[in-house]
Amino acid sequence: MVEYDFTDAVVFVTGAARGQGRSHALAYAEHGADVVATDICETTAESKYELGDETELDETVELARDRGAEAIGVQMDVSSEEDVEYAVETALDEFGKIDVLANNAGVAPVGSLLEMDEENWDHALDVNLKGMWLCAKHVGQHMVDRGEGGRIVNTSSTAGMVASPGLGHYTAAKHGVLGLTKTLAVELAPHDVTVNAVCPTAVDTPMTGGIVESIDEDIAEIAEQSGPDNLLDDIVQPEDISAAFLWLSSDDARFVTGIGLPVAAGATAL
Ligand SMILES: NC(=O)c1ccc[n+]([C@@H]2O[C@H](COP(=O)([O-])OP(=O)(O)OC[C@H]3O[C@@H](n4cnc5c(N)ncnc54)[C@H](O)[C@@H]3O)[C@@H](O)[C@H]2O)c1
């Protein structure tokens, strides 16, 4: 992996108990950053598979410390403005500033668009889209007030670029994340805050296992027939997505803003 210098930087990571969020937290820690690892740590009524828990969040914090970082864990639900404000305040009390927001938390509770109910739709949009906005709003405001720039990296998906059967609400939210990213990039450019999105294809995380376990056979068949298919024949790992986060947060990417970067093994090429 490329060497970056995030010494003295404070990175606020959402969905950090496991999967890509944990990988991002540890990647920034390995490159010198201090880390605020946040997660809901609770499986909600609308979740169709288990989410991260408190023990996993504590493990992320310990693993970040093992890599030399100062790290804290904060439980919060990204879809609650009260929670987000509390987590940002806790981070600022502890570290005094936030340089990078790794806006990663998400859920994928499968269901076809005709059969899902309103709660299911609202939950997917609340976490995957409203949650990204709330975190960007409160961390972004801090970056503007501080006046020393910053980096926001949002997690979209290939489902932010093309259809994803069985995940219509998620697909709508992830397309929305790209719109949010572009607009935030325009609004925050005068403050030297760059805002970008990463669009992963299927990644080897508990979410992918959760989708496979909970998806209805009929939808799985439609998904199988309709793609998109990876062109490169290997499973993308969380670290592959962390590499894109590090680059977009680094000085090397100082003139990159407002983009959605597919880390998709070619899945969006056809
Ligand atoms: N896994 C994939 O194939 C894939 C592909 C493209 C994009 N993504 C996106 O990548 C991101 C990370 O997903 P992952 O694969 O690591 O999934 P994951 O389920 O392994 O991890 C997601 C983490 O987010 C947390 N979380 C869920 N709801 C939350 C909430 N309301 N508030 C705070 N934390 C919450 C969970 O507890 C969990 O620890 C998500 O935005 C997801 O949509 C995943």
The ligand as a MOL file (V3000), in Angstrom:
LIG
                    3D

  0  0  0     0  0            999 V3000
M  V30 BEGIN CTAB
M  V30 COUNTS 44 48 0 0 0
M  V30 BEGIN ATOM
M  V30 1 N -20.4950 -4.8780 1.2980 0
M  V30 2 C -20.6940 -4.4970 0.0690 0
M  V30 3 O -20.7300 -5.3100 -0.8560 0
M  V30 4 C -20.8480 -3.0430 -0.2610 0
M  V30 5 C -20.7850 -2.6460 -1.6120 0
M  V30 6 C -20.9160 -1.2970 -1.9220 0
M  V30 7 C -21.0920 -0.3680 -0.9020 0
M  V30 8 N -21.1650 -0.7970 0.3780 0 CHG=1
M  V30 9 C -21.3140 0.2270 1.4060 0
M  V30 10 O -20.1450 0.2240 2.1980 0
M  V30 11 C -20.4420 0.7230 3.5050 0
M  V30 12 C -19.8860 -0.2270 4.5510 0
M  V30 13 O -20.5420 -1.4680 4.4180 0
M  V30 14 P -19.8880 -2.8440 4.8870 0
M  V30 15 O -19.8240 -3.7000 3.7080 0
M  V30 16 O -18.6810 -2.6050 5.6920 0 CHG=-1
M  V30 17 O -21.1130 -3.3460 5.8080 0
M  V30 18 P -21.1570 -3.9610 7.2900 0
M  V30 19 O -22.5800 -4.2940 7.5300 0
M  V30 20 O -20.1560 -5.0270 7.3970 0
M  V30 21 O -20.7210 -2.7250 8.2070 0
M  V30 22 C -21.5520 -1.6010 8.3210 0
M  V30 23 C -21.4200 -1.0170 9.7170 0
M  V30 24 O -22.3200 0.1050 9.7850 0
M  V30 25 C -23.0030 0.0560 11.0330 0
M  V30 26 N -24.2850 0.7520 10.9420 0
M  V30 27 C -25.4260 0.3160 10.3550 0
M  V30 28 N -26.4100 1.1850 10.5510 0
M  V30 29 C -25.8890 2.2230 11.2560 0
M  V30 30 C -26.4170 3.4340 11.7590 0
M  V30 31 N -27.7190 3.7490 11.6020 0
M  V30 32 N -25.5970 4.2700 12.4360 0
M  V30 33 C -24.3000 3.9410 12.6280 0
M  V30 34 N -23.7500 2.7940 12.1940 0
M  V30 35 C -24.5320 1.9530 11.5130 0
M  V30 36 C -23.1840 -1.4260 11.3230 0
M  V30 37 O -23.4100 -1.6790 12.6930 0
M  V30 38 C -21.8730 -2.0080 10.8060 0
M  V30 39 O -20.9040 -2.0900 11.8150 0
M  V30 40 C -21.9510 0.9050 3.5320 0
M  V30 41 O -22.2720 2.2500 3.2660 0
M  V30 42 C -22.4230 0.0320 2.3930 0
M  V30 43 O -23.6710 0.4400 1.9030 0
M  V30 44 C -21.0400 -2.0970 0.7270 0
M  V30 END ATOM
M  V30 BEGIN BOND
M  V30 1 1 1 2
M  V30 2 2 2 3
M  V30 3 1 2 4
M  V30 4 1 4 5
M  V30 5 2 4 44
M  V30 6 2 5 6
M  V30 7 1 6 7
M  V30 8 2 7 8
M  V30 9 1 8 9
M  V30 10 1 8 44
M  V30 11 1 9 10
M  V30 12 1 9 42
M  V30 13 1 10 11
M  V30 14 1 11 12
M  V30 15 1 11 40
M  V30 16 1 12 13
M  V30 17 1 13 14
M  V30 18 2 14 15
M  V30 19 1 14 16
M  V30 20 1 14 17
M  V30 21 1 17 18
M  V30 22 2 18 19
M  V30 23 1 18 20
M  V30 24 1 18 21
M  V30 25 1 21 22
M  V30 26 1 22 23
M  V30 27 1 23 24
M  V30 28 1 23 38
M  V30 29 1 24 25
M  V30 30 1 25 26
M  V30 31 1 25 36
M  V30 32 1 26 27
M  V30 33 1 26 35
M  V30 34 2 27 28
M  V30 35 1 28 29
M  V30 36 1 29 30
M  V30 37 2 29 35
M  V30 38 1 30 31
M  V30 39 2 30 32
M  V30 40 1 32 33
M  V30 41 2 33 34
M  V30 42 1 34 35
M  V30 43 1 36 37
M  V30 44 1 36 38
M  V30 45 1 38 39
M  V30 46 1 40 41
M  V30 47 1 40 42
M  V30 48 1 42 43
M  V30 END BOND
M  V30 END CTAB
M  END
